[in-house]
């Protein structure tokens, strides 16, 4: 604490935020404030006993972190919208509070709500929502006041357990929900943005719009979106294939405004200040004005805000002749950001930004010292150009005397090795988070960054003055634009070249967080093995973590539990059943359509995070693309024991191509029919209730050919009906009381052609699950079906509202695992 007091505060504050997010009902805000007061009082009373005092101070900071998170979460909650059902139509008024962007064929902006219509009267409402619409009036800008009619959506949990949490993402931006404007919706401007232009956010938004309009003029159609990403931080218009390529080779960070870009701006600002011969203090003030203007221009994005805070504190300390510590600066910037917005701790951008800088601060000096142990690298590192030039021209000559008097030191050979070490240090710092969040690690990023970062700097160096002189010298700006196009295309070609290496990166590897911690601790131990006190501390920590891992495995993991996970794959089906004994079954493989593969984006990431390396059985209920679309991708990326169909003779070209592909890969294909029982996973049994052999060979409406399975584990049962409709349900009723199940997977995504009254009476489920995409063109689930479930007091869980649905059973009872 004495050496790094700010880091001490940050650690306890962060623990408090994480605790509050996981135990929301732990303590109320008033109780937390009381606890903070008591702990601060105890800190003062025990001031003579340093360790006890520090413990109470840490407790106070921890409780402050809890309180700040709860307060931030409370601020995003609405007064009236909170009571409105998801997908209900609402009418609100408010002001646009963000840039208007266009992505995935729809416009998007944030709306600060002022009022809402309830039962014909307008009530005051406060909060911010994210609005999406296919089209908007041309007059709309940041600050425009408008009337909006659309469908209200609550942010839903992740699409698969452990996946991207959209709720937390919106919370970090103080957004409490979403409104989608459909064909029956409306956006009506009430007041133009001109009445709102005096505010700084609106001025910055106008500046970004002007910059983008100039970029479109000076750069070609391929370079312009990339230039917008580099200068404005908006990469929505960049080709997804380019983003995928940059991600694969580990240079995606250059397309997001970050500390790297602040560094570029700093170099340019210092260069301009020196060119204008500013004295020391005015020069630093000038540079601070430049980077804070840049930070405001980019919307104070977290990585930029972090870099600007660190540089500002460093500059002020330097002007006052005070020393600073990189870790303390980093901790201070983190503490300031979390005080402003506690939810930032859960954002991937925050974690990657801070871990990258921490990696550079920690690993870079050690890597530099290690490299300088070798004579060749020591020469490269310490070669000084001016000194060598003095020796070359004769140090007693006038030129030699002039060079000796100059204080300039140029080490040209150091640049690329230093850049390589910085990249390596940043990669080491971010590696744990890259594995945990994306399951990926790039092996070529070290080399790719050596080539791309200098090119990006040159691009930014040319672009900024080009934008500034556009209105004065349009011809020169156009020529500069040609140079920018050339550099951007070279960057794209280099990226494409590196991405073609099959070994370029590891993908879809999601290790257990505890194991990542253990490996990282071992690595730090190896780095710090010479420091005795650090060595002992790391050994103690490592043993504690391993001890926890072993005993947690024994006491907290129940090997008897079976888990049923219905993934949110959109308008389709995919259910993962994890059976005691490390056996895994997949029922249906989700949809595929242009721009989206549910297996790639949802199913495989979940399987990898769950530690599943083999699917013992894959059951495809019927040959519709929303049920088997992802199977081809899965077959390429994970081993399969068997793939089961009701029939393989369906006259569907895509389906037949899939069957041929599976057979060519040696995948075992089995046919099952009504009356079969799958006993491979005893004591878990699967009874096949449909279809019959004749129904399986139906040539029209393959929904009637859906496999229907009843799962039994002890006293717990679940019924999976595929896309079975009323006709199929009538056949199933012949099983009478055998249909009774704790859990029913609604047939045909909750369509009005399924879930008949008599069928529901026979099944009598406690829970019904519906797998459907939000705002799907079929209007699934049907309102009348939802009403039917409610009339029978059946609890409803929907992927379009609730994200992934997860249930567990120990063979005695079945319960829902709430996200």
N, C-alpha and C positions, 0 to 999 in steps of 0.2 A: 504493500500500500504506500509506503514512504517514497519508493522510487517511481511508481507509476500510479499516482492517485486517481487520475482520470480513468485509467483502465479499470481500476477497482470499482469506480462508480458505474462504468459502462457494463461490466460483467453482471453486477447485481441488478442493475436496471433491466438488462436483457432477460435475466432469469425471471424477474417479476412479470415481464410482458408475456413470456412463454407460459408461465404458470397460469396467468389470467386467461389466456386463450384456450387452455386445456381444462380449466376448472372454473367455468363461467359463474357458477352459483356459489363459489367458495366464500367470498365476503362481499358485502355491499360497499359502495363507494364511501359512505359515512363511516362504516366500520374500519375501512382501510385508512381513512384520514386519522381516525382515532389511534390506530396502531402506529402510524407514522409519528404522530405526536409523542406517544409513549416511548418509542424507540429513540427519538431524538433527545428526549429528556434523559433517558438512561445513558445515552452517549455522553452527554455533558456531565452527568453525575459520576460516571466511571472514567472520566478523562485521564485520571492518574494511572489507570490500568489500560495501557494502549491496546492490547489485544481484545479485551472485553469491550472497550469503547468502539473499536473497529467492527466487532461483531454486531453490535447494536446499530451502528451507522449503516452497515451492509444490509441489515434487516429493514431499516427505514427506507433505503434506496430500493430494495426489492419490492416492498409494499407500494412505493411510489410508482414503480413500473406497472404493478397490477392495476393501480388506480388510473394511471394514464391510459392504459389499454381499454379498461372498462368505460372510461369517459369518452374515448374516441369512438368506441363501438356504439355507445348511446347516442352520440351526435349524428350517426348515419341512420338512426331509426326514425321512421315517419310517425306522425300522429294518426293520420287517417289511412294512408296507403297500407300501413301494416295490417289492417283488418280486412283488406280487399283480397279476394281469391286470385291466385295466379291465373293468367290468361283472361281475366275480366277486362272489359272495355272501360277506359277511364278518360276523363277530360280534365286537363290541367292548363294552367298558365304559368309562364316563367320566362327567364332570360337565358340565352345560350351562354354557357360558361366555359367554352373550350373552342379550339379550332374545329372546323368542319372537315372531316376526312372522308375519303372514298376508298372502300376496300371490299372485295368479294361482291361487287356489283350492288353495293348499298352505301348510303351516306350514314355517317355516325357523328354525333356530338353529345356533349353533356348539357343538361338543362337544370338550372337552379329553380326549383318549383316555388311559386308564390301562393297559388291557390288551387283547389280541387273542387269539382262539382260533385255534390252528394245529394241525391234525391231532389234534384232541381234547384238546389241553392248552392252558392259558392262559399266554401270554408277555407280559412287560412291554412297553409301547409308549408313546412320548411324541409329542405333536404335537396339532394341532387340525384338525378337519374341519368342513365345513359340511353340515348334515343337512337334507333336505327330506322331507316326509311329508304325505299327504293328511289324515291324522287323527293326533291324539296324545292320550295320557291327560290328563284335566283337571288332575291333581295336579302336572303338570310346571311348574317355574318355574326361573328363573335360579338355578343352584347345585344343582339336583336331580341325584342320581347315578342312572344308569340302565344297563340292558343293551340293546343295540341290534343288530338284524339287518337288513342291507340290502345294496345293491349298491354296490361301490366304483368311483369314477370319478376318474381323474386330470384336473386342469384342462386343457382343450385350448386350442390356439392360437386366434387370431382367426378369425371366420367368413369373413372376406375379408382378404387381405393389406393391412395398414395399418389394419385395423379395431380395435375395442375388444379389448384383450388381457386376458381374464379371469384368466389365470394371474398376471399382474403385479398385478391388482386383489386377488386373494386373498393373494398374497405380502405385499402392503402391510398386510394384516390378520393376518399370521402364520398363514395357513390353508394347509395343504399338500394338500388334496384334498376330495372330496365323497362323501357317502354318501346314496343315495336309498332310502327305505323304501317298498317297493311292497306289493302285496296279500300277497305271500308273506313279507314282512318283519315285524318286531315291535319295539315299544318297551316295555320293562318297567321301571318305576320300582324302584330298589333302595333308595334312601334319600331321604327328603323334604328339601326345601331348608332347613328350619328349622335343621338342624345346620350350616348354612353361612352363616347370615345375619349373622355378625359381620364379614364382609368388606365393604369399601367398595363394590365393584362391585355386590354383591347388594343392598345398601341403596339404591344409586342406581337399580337396576332396579325395586325395589319402589316407589320414589318416582315413577318414570315411569309405572308401572302405575296408581298411585293418581291421578296427574294425568289420565291418559287416562280413567279411570272417571268423574271429575268432569266432564271436558270433554263426555263423552257425555250427561251429565245436563243441563248448562246450555246446550249448543248443539244446533242441529238437525242432521239427518243429512248435509246438504251442507256446513255450516260446520265441523262437528266434525273431519273429517279434515284440513282446512286449518289449523285451530287446533292440531292435533297436530303438523303440519309446522312451524308457526311456533314452538311452545314446546318441542317435544321433538326436532324434527329428523327425524321419521319420516314420510315422505310416501307410504308404501306403499299406504295406503288412499284416497288422493286419486284421483278420476276421471281416467283417462288423457287424456280430452279437455281437462280443465282444465290438466293439465301441458303438453299440446301447445300450448294457447292461450298460456299463460304463457311458454313457450319461444319462440313465434313473435314475441311483442312484447318479448322481452328482459327479463322480470321474474321468470324462474324462480328467480333467486338468493334471492328473499324466502321461498321455500318450503324452503330448505336453511339450517340453522343456520350462521351466518357471523359475520364481524366486524360486520355491520350490526346483528345482534341483540345482540351484546355492547355496541355503542354504545347501544342502547335501554336495556339493563339498567344501564349506567353512568349514564345520565341519571336513571333512576329511583332508583338507589342514592344518587347525590349529592343528589338532591332530598329523599330521606328523611333522609339524614344532616344536611343543613342544617335541615330541619324539627325535628330533635331537638337542634339547636344543638351538634353535635359540634365540638370544636376541630380544628385543621388535621391533626395527626398521627393522632388517633383516627378522624377522618373518612376519611382515606385508607386506614387499616388496615381500617375497616369496609367500604369500597368494594371493596378487594382480596379480602376474605373473601366478599363477595357474588358477585363475578365468577368467583372460583375455584370456588365452590359451583355456580354456573351451568355452568361448564365441565365439572365432574365429573358434574353431572346430565345433560348432553347426551352424555356418553361421550367427552369430550376429542376431539371431531371436529377435524380439522386446521385449518379456518378459525378455529374458536373458540380452539383452543390457540394459534395464531399471534397472534390479537388479544390474548389474555390475557397471553402472554409479553411482547409489545410494551408493553402498558399497565403491567405490573408493573415492568419495567425503567425505563420512563419515570417512574413514580411514585416509585420508590426514588431515582432520580437527582434528581428535583425536590425530594424531602424533604431530600436532602443538598446542595441548591443547586448541582447539576451540570447542565451543558447536555447535550442529547442531539441526535442526528441521526436523522431518520426512516428514511433508507436503512440506517443502521447497525443500528437497532432491527429493521428488517425482515430484514436479513441474519442477525442474531443469532438471531431466532426461527426462520428457515429452517435455520440450522446445528444448533440444538438438536433440531428435529423430525427432521432427517435423521440425526443421531447416534443418535436413538432408533429410527428406522425408515427406513433408506436407500431402500427401495422407494417411499416416498411421492413421490419426485421424478417418477415416471412416472404418478402419479395426476392425472387432469384437475382434480379439486377443488383439489389443491395448486397446480397451475400457474395456474388461474384466480384463486384467492385471492391468491397473491403477485403475479401480474401486474396485478391490479386495484389493489392497494395501491400497487405501484410506479408505475402509471399516475397515480394520484391524487397521490402525492408529487412526481412529475416534472412532469406536465402542468398540474395545478391552479394552482400559483403563476404559471405563464406565461400561462394563460388569464385569470387574474384581472388581471394587469398589462395584458394586451391590452385587456380590457373597460374598464378604468379610463381608457384613453386617450380614450374618448368621454364627453363631458360628461354626457349623460343617464344613462348607466350608472354613471358616477362618483357622480352624485347619489344614484341608487338604492342604490348599494353603501355609501355613507358616511352616508346619512341616519340620524341618531341620535335616537330618540324622546324620551328624557329631556331632551336639550339643547333640542330643539324645544319641549317642554312648558315648560321654564324661560323661554324667550323669550315664550311665549304668556301665562303667568300673571304676568309681571313678575318679573325675577330678584331684585329687592330685597324682594319680599314674603316672608312667612314660608314659604309653600309653595315659592317659588323658591329661598330659602336652603337649605331642607331637601333639595330635589332636587339642588342644586349640591354639597352635602356628601356625598350618596350616591354610591357608586362604581359604581352599576349602569349598564351601557350596553346599550341595546336597539336593535337594528337590524332592525326588522320587514320592511323592504322587501328586505333582503339574502337572506332565507331561500330563496326559490324560484330566483333566479339562481344562488346558491351551490350549491343542490342540483342544478341543471341542469349546472353546470360539473363538479361531482364525478362525476355520472353520465357526462358526456362524457369526462372524464379516465380513468375506470375502463374505459369502452368502448374507448378508444384503446389502453389497456394490454392488454386481453384480446382485442382483435380478431384478432391473429395466431393465437392458440390456438383461438378460436372457428372460424376458417376451417379450421385444420388438423384439428381433432377432429370438428367438426360440419358444416363446410361451410356455415355460416350466419352472417348478420349482420343485426341488427334496426335499421331506420331510425326506428321509432317509440318505441324504448325510452327516449329522452331525455324525451319528453313523458309516456309512461306511468309512468316512475319518479317524475316530479314529482307525479303524482296518487296513485300507489299507495303509495309509501314513507311519506308522512305518515299515510295510512289504516292502514298496517300498524303504525306506531308507536302510534297511538291504540288499535288492537286489542290490542297487547301491553300497553299502559299500563292498559287496563281489565281484561284477562284475568288478569294476575299477582295484583293484589289480590283479584279475584273468587275465584280458586282458594284464596287464603290464608284468606278469611273464609267459605268455603262452609259449614263445619260449625258456625260461630257464627251466621251470618245467611243461612240458605238462601234465604229469600225475596228478599233484596237480590241475592244471587248469581243467582237466576233472572231478575230484572229486568235485571241487567247482561248476562246471557246473551242476552236479546232485543236489546240494543243491539249486542252483538258480532255476532249473526246479521245484523242490518241492515247493518253496516259490511262484513262479508264478502261479502254479496250485492251491495253497491254495487261492491266491488272486482271481483267476477266480471263484473258488467254492463259496467264500464269496460273490462276486459280483452277481453271479447267484442266490444265496439264497435271497439277498435283493431285486433283481429285480422282484421276483415272487410276492411280495406284491402288491395287486391291488391299494393300496393307495400310492404307492411309490413316485408318482410325479403327478403334473398337466401338462397336455399336450394340445396343440392347444388352448391356451388362449392368444390372442393378444390384450391387452388393448390399448386404445388411448394414444399416447405419453403424451398428456396434462394431462390426468387423472392419468397417472403414476407419473408425476411431482407433481400433487396436493397431491396424497397419500404419496409420499416420503417427501414432505414439512411438511405435518401434522405429520408424524412419527418423523422427526427431531425436530419439535416443541415440541412434547411430551417429547423427550429426553432432550431438552434444556430449558424446561419451567421455571427452576429456575433462568436462566440468563435473566435479564430484557431487556437489549439492544438486545439480540438475539431474544427474544420473540417478541418484537416490529417489528424487521426487518422481521422475518418470517411471522408474521401476515400481514404486508404490502405486502410482496411478494405473499403470498397466495391469498389475496384479488385481487391483480393485475392480477394474472393468471386466477382466476375465472371470473373476469370482462371481460378479453379478451375472454375467452371461451364462455361466454354468448353472447357478442356482435358479435363475429366472427360467431357464429351460426346464428344470425339474419341477418347480413349484407353480409357475404361471401358465405354462403351456399344457393344455388338456388334450392329450392324444386321442381321446374318445370323441372329440367334437368333429362334426362334419360341417363344412361351410358351403353355402350356396350363394354365388355372386352373379347377379344379373347386371351386366355391364351396360353403360349408356352408350350404345353404338349408333344412336339416332333412330331413323325409321327402319328397324330391323330387330333381329334377335341374336343374342349371344349370352349363354349362361355357363359359368364355370363351376363345377362341383368338385370340391376338394374333400376326398374321402380319407378317413383314418388309415394310416399305413402308406402315406405319400402317394396315393393314387389320384389321378385327375381326369375328369371327363368334361368335354366341351359339348354342349348342346347348341348347335347352330353357330355360324361363323360370321354373322354380321353382314352389312351391305357394302357394296363398292359402287362408286359412280365417279365421273370425272372430277379430279381434285380431292377425292376423299376415299381412303381405304380404311375401314374400321379395324381390320386386323393389324395394320401397321401403326395406327394412331392410338388404339385403345386396347385391343385384345392381347397382342404380343407384349407391349410394355407392362400390362398387368401381370401376365404370366412370368415375365422376367423378374419383376419386383417381388413376386410371391415365391421365387426360387424354383419355378416349374421348368424343367428341362425336357420333359416328355409328356405328351398327351396320351394317356393309355387308350382312350377311346374318344373319337369325334363322331357325334351323332347329328346328321343333317335331317331335319324333319321332313322337308319337301323341296323340290327344285325351283324355288323362287330366289332371285338374286339377293334379296335382302336377308336371306337365311344362309346362303352358301357362298356369297361373294368373296369373303375374306379367306376362304379355305386354301386357295392357290398360294397366297402369300404365306400363310402359316406352314404349308407343306414345304416351302423353300427354307423356312427359318427355324423350325422346331420339329423334332422327331415325333412320329405318331405310331401307336401300336396298331390301331384299326380305325377305319372310317366306315361308318354304318349308314346305310340308306334303307328306305322301304322298297326301292326299285332303282335300276340304273338305265332303264330303256326309254326314259322320257325324251320326247322329240324337241329338245332344246339344244341349239348348237353350242352355246356357252357351257351348259351343263355337261354335254358330251365331251367337249374339249377338256373340262376339268377331270372327268373320270379317266380319260386317256392319259392325262398328265400324271395323275396319281398312280396309275398302274405302271407307267414308265419309270416312276421313282421307286417302285417296289413296295408301295403302300398296300397293306392288306385291306380289301374291301369286302364287307359282309352285308348280307341282306337279312333283315329281321321282319317278322310279321306278327299279327295279332295272335296272342297265346304264348309267345316266347317269353322266357324269363332270363334275364342276364344275371348270372350268379357269380361272376368273376371277382366281385368286390365284397363277398360275404364278410360281415353281416348286412351290408347294404345291398338291397335287391332292386332290380328294375323290372317291372311288369309291363309288357307291351300290350296295350289295350286297342291299338289300331295302327294302321288300317289292315283290313283283310287283304289277301293277295289280289282279289278282284279290284278293290278300291285303290290299291297301290298302282295299278296299271291304267287308271283313269286318264283319258286323253284331254279332258277339258277341266278347268278349274282345279288345279293341283292342290288348292287348299284342302279339298276333301281327301287328298291322299296323305295328309300330314301324319307323321308318327305321333302317337300319344303314349307317353310313358308315365307310369306311377312309380315313384321312388319310395321305398320304405327303409327306415333305419330305426329299429326298435319300435317305439310307439309313435314316431314322427313320420309323417308322410307328405309328399308333394306331388302335384299333378302338372305335367308339362304337356300342353295341347297343341303346340305349333300354331298353325293358322286354321285350326279346325273351326268350321262354321256350324250353324244350327242343324244342318243335315247330319253332320258327323256327331254332334252332341246327342242327337236323338238315338243314334246307334250305341253310343257310349252308355246311355241310361239303362241299357240291358244289364250292365254290371251292378246296378242297384247300389246297395250299401258299400260295395267294394270301392266305389268312387270317392267316399268320404276322405278328405285330405285336410291337413292343417294349412297347406299353402297351395294356391292355384295360380298358375301362370296363365293370364287371360288369353283366350284364343283370338287370333287375328288382330292383335294389338288393341283390343278393346273395341273392335268394330261393332256396329249395330247388328251385323250378321252373325254374331256369336254371343256367348254368355246368356243363353236363354234362361227364363225363370225356373223351369223344371230342372234343368241341368244344375243350376246353382243350388237348388234345394237338395239334390242328390249329393253334390260335392260337399256342401256346407263348410266352406273354408273359414279359417280365422283371418287369413290374409289373402289378398289378390294382388298380383303384380302385373303391371302393364309396361311393355317395352314399346315406346313410340318416340318419334322425333317431334320436337316443338314446332308447331305451326305446319305440320305435314299437310300435303295437298288432299289427303283422304279425310281430314278432320278426325283422326283417331286420337284418343278414344272418344266414342260417341257420348254425348251428354246423357242420353236416356240409359245407357249402360252404367254410367257412373251413378246415376240415381238409383238404378236397380241394386247395385252393391250397397249403397247407403241404406236403402230400405231394409236390407237383410243384415245390417250392422256388421258388414264385412270391412275390415281395415284395408285401406287402399294405399299402395306404394307405386309411384310412377317414375320412370326414368326421365321423362320430359320435364318433371318438376323437381325430382329428388336426386338426380344423377344416378350413380351406381347404387343398386339395392343389394344389401348383404344380409343373409340370415344364417343362423347357426343352430345346430341341434346336437344334443348329447344322447339322443335316442329316447329320451323321456319327455322332453319339451322342446319346442321350437321358438326362437326369439329373433327379433330383428336387431342387427348391429347398426346403430345409428351413426351416420357420418357426422 
